Amino acid sequence: MLRRLNRLFSLKAFLQDKKGVSAIEFAMVAPLLIMAYLGLAELTLGMMASRRTSHLAATIGDLAAQSETLSNANITDLWEIGTSMLQPFSTGTKLKMRLTCVTMNASNQAKVVWSKDNGKGLTAYAKDYNLTSVTTSQISANESLIVTEVEYDYDSPIGNFLPGETNFKDTFYHHPRNGAAVTGPS
């Protein structure tokens, strides 16, 4: 009997026993696979939010550049379009947008003609503010440009698998399509 118990609890017998190996392997591998799956889901959602942010900035700027004149109501409509483009991601105060028209003066300074924001954190530029991000390689003297800036504070709906909030930013520059400049609200 003692010999039988020794054989039952011996290391050699334990290593040769194949019962339950699959369950043990699954228990060891499953957490890693679940973490990899959640990480990839997080990465995919983040990339989707980043692409939508860029697409939103490009679309708003393009729509504004197609107009000869923009009223406050038109710009409010652009903000609503931007908010709807970011769906299914929540926006609230996380989506900040600014639309600006600049003209290059004879001194090669891009001066703000008008600027509007959606009231969520990016403040509108003051009239005649020198926007240094616009250079003479983008426009010549006496030409205008529509500058669209968008920022989105992305917080994963998975529940912060990867900690922290990510800020996506994008800026697009569009030349006016109908006329020398887009007339905007005062």
N, C-alpha and C positions, 0 to 999 in steps of 0.2 A: 504494500500500500504506500509506504514511504517513497519507494522508487517511482511509483506511478505519479505521486504528487510532485516529486522533483522534476520528472519529465514534463508534467503539465505546466510548471512555472519556470522552466529553463528558458534561457535567452534564445537558444537555438530553435526550440519549438515555437517560441513567439515569432521569430523572424520568418520561419517557414509557414506559419499559419496565414492563409490568404482570405479568411473570412472578414468582411467589413472593411476591406481596403478601399473600396470605391467610396464608401461613406466618409472615411477619414480624409481621402484625397479631396473630395468635394468640400468638406468642412475647411480644409486648408486653402483651397483655390477660390471658393465662392466669394469671400470678402474682397479679394483682389479684383475679380471680375466685376463685381458690383461697383467698386470704386472706379474702375476704368470706365464702365458704362456711364456713371454719373458725371465723371470728368469730361467725357466726350459730349454728353448732352449739354453740360454747362458751356463748353467751348463752342458748340454749334449754335446755341442760343445767343451767346455773346457775339459771334461772328454775324449772325443774322441781324442783331440790333445795330452793329457797326455799319453794315451795308445799308440798312434802312436809313440810318442817320445821314450817310453820304448821299444816298438817292434823294432824300428829302431836301437837303441843301441844294442839290443840283436842280431839282424840279422847281422849287420856289424861285430860285434865281432866274431860271429859264422863263417861267411864267411872267415874272416881273419885267424881264428884258423884252418880252413881246409886246408890252403895253407902251402906249405913248404917254399916258397919264395914269397915275395910281391915286385913288382916294383912300381915306382911312377905312372905308367899308371894304375896298378891294384888298387892302393889306390884312384886315381881319379875316377875310375869306382865305387868304394865303396861309395864315396861321392855322385856321381850321383844317385846311388841306394837309398841312404838315402834321398836325395831330393825328388825323385819320390815317396817314401813310405809315405811322409808326405802330399801328395796331398789329398784333395783339398785345404789344408792350404798353404798360401803363405810362402815362405822361405826367399829368398833374403839374407839379413845379419842377419836374426833372427835365423837361424839354425847354431849352432856351433858344430863341431865334432872333436874329437881327438882320434887317435889310437896309442897305445903304447905297446911295448914289454918290459917286465921286467924279470930279472933273479935274483933269491935269491942267494946272495953270502954266503960264509962260516961264515961271521959275522952276518948273519940273517938280511941283509939289501937288500931290493928290488931295484936293480940298473937298470936304464933305458938302454936298449940296443939300441933301436931306437924309435922315436916318430914322428908322422906326424899329422898335423891339416889341416882343410879345408880353413884356411885363413880368418875366419869370426869372430874371437875373442878369441877362446881357442888356446893359443900358444903351440907349441910342446915343450916337455920337452927336456932339454939338455942331451946329452949322459952322463951316469954315475950319473945322478940325483937320489937321494935317494927318492923313492916314498913310503912315510910312510903309505899310505892307504892300501898297500899290506902287509899282515902279514904272519907269519910262519904257521898260521892255514889254509892259502890258498895254499901255496906251500912250499916245503922243500928246503933245500940248493941245489944249482945247477939245480933247475927246473925253467921253464919259464912260463909266463902267458901273455895273451893278455888282455889289459885293454882298454875298449871302453867307452869314455865319450861323452855324448850328452847333449846339452842345447838348448832349444827352447823358444824364447820369444813370447808368445801367445798374440795376440791382437784380440779380438772378431770381427767377420765380421758383427755382429748385429749392431754395432755402439756404443760400450762401454755402454751397458745397465748397467753393473756393471763396475765402473770406474777402470782404471789402466791396466797395462800390467802384465801378469802372466808369471813367468819363470819356465819352467819344466826342471828338470835335472834328468839324470839317468846315472849310471855307471854299466857296466857289465864286468865280469872277465871270460875268457875262457882259458882252457888249450889247448896247441897245439895238434892237432890230428895226424899229420904226422911228427913225429920227436920230438926232445927235445925242439926245439924252432923254431919260424917262423923268417926266415931271411928277413930283410926288407931293404928298400933303405937307402943309406948313407945320 
